[in-house]
Amino acid sequence: MTSGMTIGTTQLMSVAKVTISIDKTLVEKVDRLVAANVFPNRSQAIQEAVSEKLGRIDRGIGHEQSGRRPVLILSHEVFNQRSGTVIAVAFASQQQKAGFPLTLELTTTDLAKKAWVKISQIRTLSTKRLGRRIGRVSSEEVEMVIEGLNEIIGR
């Protein structure tokens, strides 16, 4: 590892050299940005793109959930495979102030910790974001989540 300075700031940072494979069209876009002096070099362009993307993943706005967290996948496997996305609701590991229909404590799960589903925090996520399966929820609790969603949207 070597030390270096980021362009445009005075903050020192540690730099690690990595080798990655990138789609050819993305490399061409990066090269055009470097040629247009938007970035001084490929490394800086890619570093800033990765940093920005990671910042968006970790950042929530208002009452949005942010960062990586467990989710309950509500969508059918056929939909997930064909669309490359899942429809999911976030989990919380601490008891929530809001009760049903905004949140639901899971009681029939094989999770290691107590968990609450944040029914009002429904999202569409790329299947590429999904990690490993950590447990299962009963069909009755899935129905309660659906009931909560219906109540939230006024059905």
N, C-alpha and C positions, 0 to 999 in steps of 0.2 A: 504494500500500500504506500502511496505517496500523498503528500499534502498538496493542496492546490487552492486557488481562489476561484470562486464563481464569477462569471462576467456580470458586471452591473451591481455587484454588492461588495461589501467589505468583510463579509463573513467567511472565515476559513472553513474548509470542509475536508473530510477525508475522502479520497477517491480510490475506487477499486476498478481494476481493468477487467472487463468481461467480454466474452464473445457471444454474439447472438445471431440468430437467423431472422431476417426480415423480408417480407414480401417485396419483390423487385419494384413494384409500382410505388410502394411506400418509400423505398430508397431514392427513387427518382424524384418524388415530391420533396424529400429532405434535401437532396442535392440542389433542386431549384431554389429552395429557401436559402441555402448557403450561398448560392451564386448571386442571389438578390440581396445579400448582406443582411438578411433577417437574423441569421445566426452566424457566428464566426467559423463553425465547423460542424461536421456531422455529430460528433460526440455531444456538443452543447445542445444541438437541436433535439436529439433523442433523450438526453438527460432531462431537459425542460419538459418534453412531452410526457415522459414517465412520471415526473414529479407532479405535473398538473393533473394527470389522470388519477394518481394515488390520492392527491388532495381532494378530488371530487368524490372518490369512493368513501373517504373518511369524513367528509363534511356533510352535515345535515343543515337544513335551513328551517328556522322556526321550530316546530315540534316534530320534524321528521326524524326518523331513526338514522343513525349514521354508523359507519364502520362495518366490520364483518360481524355477523351475529346469526344465530340459528333462526330458521324460518320453518313454518308449517306450509307445505306445498298443497294447495287446494286443487290445482288443475289436474286433469286426467293425463295419464302417461302418453296416450296417443297424441294429445295436443302438445305436450312437452316435446316429444320427439319430432313432430312435424314442424313446429314453429321455432324450435331452438330456444324457447323461453318457458318459464313457469310462472304461474300466478301464486303468490305466497303472502303470508302475513308474518310479521316479526314476532319474536319471542322476547320476553323480559325475564330476568332471573329474580327480580324483586317485586313484592306485591305492589300493585298499581292503585293509585288513588281512585281512578275512574273504574266503575264496575261494569257489568254487562249492560248494554251491548258493546261497549268500547273495548273491554278486556274480558278474558275468561281464564280462570285458573284451571290448569290441566291436572286432572287427578288420576286418569287411567293411562298414564304414559310410562314407558320404561326409561325415561331420562334419569340421569344421575342426580339432578337437582330439581327443586320445585321450579315450575315454569308457568308463566302467564302469556297467553296469546294476545297480542295487541291488534285486535280485529280492525281497528280504524287505520292501521298502518299496512294497508294492502299494496303490493307492488308487483310489477312484472319484471322478472330478472332473467338474464341470459342463463342458459343451462351451463355455460362456461364458468359462471360465478359459483356454482354449487360445489361444496366439498363433499365429505362422506356423510352417509346417513348416520344419525346419532340416536334414533329411536322411532317409535311408532305411537300414534294417537288413536284412540278408539273411534269407531265410526259414529258413535253417539256424540262425541265431542266435536268431530268435524261437522256434524249436523248443527250443533249449537253455534259454531263459528259462522256457518252459512246463515243461520237464523239471525245472528247478530248483524251480519252484513246487510241482510234484508231490512232489518229494523233501522239501521243507519241510513240506508238509501230511501227509506219510506215505503217499502213494499209490504 
